[in-house]
Amino acid sequence: MAYVEIIKRNKKEYFYLTKNIRLGLNKWKKVRIYLGDKQPTKEELAQSTKKIELDSQQFIKKSEYAYLSEHDAETLQDLKESYKEWLKQIPKSVREKLNEDFVIRFTYHTNAIEGNRLTLRQTALILKDKVIPSGVRAEDYNEAINGKECLEYLQSYDGELNKQFLEKVNGILTKNTGVVYGGRVRFFEVQIQGSNHVPPKHEEVKKHLLNLFKWYNVNKDKLHPFELATIIHARIAWIHPFEDGNGRTARAVMNFILMKKNYPMFFIPFEKREQYYQAIEKADKNDNKSYIAEMLDLIIDQIRSYGHKKSKTET
């Protein structure tokens, strides 16, 4: 997929048609055609698109991704590159406001999926304005505070995925919410309300986690980052290693992996929770291809709606 890229030099804008071409697993080449210093017409774009698609054929390889289609991988790469370039061009104050807005939205949506009663506006009042809305349950309030603290921890953590990290994330997310053994791998049985999935018996949890960490270390540089992040998310949800907060923990870790690979983070919209649950059920049945396609469908419009769309236009 080719897109128009605007590059600023000495306060002047120059237009390029750009296409990201995969040379190997997680290795990309950026091909550009210079369009001039004025917004190109539709006819000029159509002609240049034909040329760049023809020129790129010499680099294109047969897909080597385990689950993503070549088109979806290219789309994610385009969004990653354009988002990165856009962030370079905006002031620090704007980046900080965008991060603040993401923290609010991520916290609201991930908590709402699990039954938190706060509205998006109430979440913003708590996290941004430090106001406690009247009638708010203490548990809901603390879950909002915890969500922000968790994202701050993820952004500061420079280690790898392991048991200590997983316990820390869950401990933060369940702090002061009535959970007795928050941040501690369970030693008792649990059930998932509204789901046919029965989590492993507590005697098997540590074994499953150890296998998960081994799998991650083997595949962290082999799979596409989106494949890696979403599969880790599904496996944590399947193991259900904690008393509570397993879904929130899984979604936080998924974003941590994407962030480590320089991809934009995202949240699962509360309004699409049924589609989200259906996707997880596909993963429970080892249908990772369908699962990953549905997860991408859940969040692709969200990533496209980021501010960089204003300076980068797909063709």
Residue pairs with C-beta under 8 A, 6 or more apart in sequence:
1 19
1 71
1 74
1 75
1 78
1 314
1 315
2 17
2 18
2 19
2 48
2 49
2 52
2 53
2 314
2 315
3 17
3 18
3 19
3 78
3 82
3 312
3 313
3 314
3 315
4 15
4 16
4 17
4 18
4 35
4 40
4 45
4 312
4 313
4 314
4 315
5 15
5 16
5 17
5 18
5 32
5 82
5 85
5 312
6 13
6 14
6 15
6 16
6 311
6 312
7 13
7 14
7 16
8 14
8 89
12 37
13 37
14 34
14 36
14 37
15 34
15 35
15 36
15 37
15 38
15 39
15 40
16 32
16 33
16 34
16 35
17 32
17 33
17 35
17 40
17 45
17 48
17 49
17 52
17 315
18 30
18 31
18 32
18 81
19 30
19 31
19 52
19 53
19 56
20 28
20 29
20 30
20 31
20 74
20 77
20 78
20 81
21 28
21 29
21 30
21 31
21 56
21 59
21 60
22 28
22 29
22 59
22 60
22 61
22 70
22 73
22 74
22 77
23 29
23 59
23 61
24 61
24 64
25 64
25 65
25 222
25 224
26 221
26 224
26 225
28 77
29 59
30 81
31 52
31 55
31 56
31 59
33 48
33 51
33 52
35 44
35 45
35 48
40 48
45 315
49 315
63 69
63 70
63 73
65 73
65 223
65 224
65 227
66 223
66 224
66 227
66 288
67 224
67 227
67 288
67 289
67 292
67 293
68 76
68 224
68 226
68 227
68 292
68 296
69 293
72 293
72 296
73 224
75 300
76 224
76 226
76 263
76 296
78 314
79 264
79 303
79 304
80 262
80 263
80 264
82 308
82 311
82 312
83 264
83 303
83 306
83 308
84 262
85 308
85 312
86 306
86 307
86 308
86 311
86 312
87 95
87 308
89 311
90 307
98 307
100 127
100 128
102 265
102 267
103 127
103 147
103 148
103 151
104 120
104 123
104 124
104 127
104 128
105 120
105 267
106 147
106 151
106 255
106 265
106 267
107 123
107 127
107 144
107 147
107 148
107 151
108 118
108 119
108 120
108 123
108 124
108 144
108 270
109 267
109 268
109 269
109 270
110 147
110 247
110 248
110 251
110 252
110 267
110 268
111 118
111 123
111 140
111 143
111 144
111 147
111 248
112 118
112 270
113 247
113 268
113 270
113 273
113 276
114 245
114 247
114 248
116 140
116 143
116 144
117 136
117 137
117 140
118 126
118 133
118 136
118 140
118 141
118 143
118 144
122 133
122 136
123 144
125 131
125 132
125 133
126 132
126 133
126 136
126 141
126 144
126 145
127 144
127 145
127 147
127 148
132 141
138 176
139 177
139 178
142 175
142 176
142 177
143 173
143 177
146 172
146 173
146 174
146 175
146 176
146 177
147 173
147 248
149 172
149 175
150 169
150 172
150 173
150 248
150 252
151 252
151 255
153 168
153 169
153 172
154 169
154 252
154 255
154 256
154 259
155 259
157 165
157 256
159 165
160 216
160 217
161 213
161 216
161 232
161 253
161 256
161 257
162 213
163 185
163 209
163 213
166 209
166 236
166 241
166 249
166 253
167 183
167 184
167 185
168 183
169 249
169 252
169 253
169 256
170 182
170 183
170 241
170 242
170 245
170 246
170 249
171 182
171 183
171 184
172 183
173 182
173 245
173 248
173 249
173 252
174 182
174 183
174 242
174 243
174 244
174 245
175 182
177 244
177 245
179 243
179 244
179 245
180 243
181 187
181 242
181 243
182 242
182 243
182 244
182 245
183 242
184 242
184 243
185 205
185 206
185 209
185 241
185 242
186 202
186 205
186 240
186 241
186 242
186 243
187 202
188 202
188 243
189 199
189 201
189 202
190 199
190 240
190 243
191 198
191 199
192 198
192 199
192 240
195 277
196 281
197 238
197 281
197 284
199 238
199 239
199 240
200 208
200 239
200 240
205 239
205 241
208 239
208 241
209 239
209 241
212 232
212 235
212 236
212 239
215 235
216 228
216 232
219 228
220 228
223 231
225 257
225 258
225 261
225 263
226 258
226 263
226 292
226 296
227 288
227 292
228 257
228 261
229 254
229 255
229 257
229 258
229 261
229 263
230 254
230 291
230 292
230 295
231 283
231 288
231 292
232 250
232 253
232 254
232 257
233 250
233 251
233 253
233 254
234 250
234 280
234 283
234 284
234 288
234 291
235 283
236 246
236 249
236 250
236 253
237 246
237 247
237 250
237 280
237 283
238 283
238 284
240 246
242 249
251 267
251 268
255 265
255 266
258 264
258 265
258 266
259 265
264 303
264 306
266 299
266 302
266 303
267 299
267 302
268 276
268 298
268 299
269 298
269 302
272 298
275 294
275 297
275 298
276 298
278 294
279 290
279 291
279 294
279 295
279 298
280 291
282 288
282 290
282 291
282 294
283 291
